[in-house]
């Protein structure tokens, strides 16, 4: 495993995890007052769902030996 690739994936993940609550607050400002909490919770639910998908499939696609651009599902 290349340390540069691992660092890039971790840095990208950290930026996305910071962006998700901000996106929830942005969308919360576009809806009525009674729907703000639901909109923010949708963003956090999607963050949790994508985290589970990363554990199940994404890690092996990023780091398993395979083709030139994408790994296998090993």
Protein Blocks (a to p, Z undefined) as FASTA:
>chain_A
ZZklmmmmmmmmmmmmmmmmmmmmmmmmmmcfklmmmmmmmmmmmmmmmmmmmmmmmmmm
mmmgcdfkbccfZZ
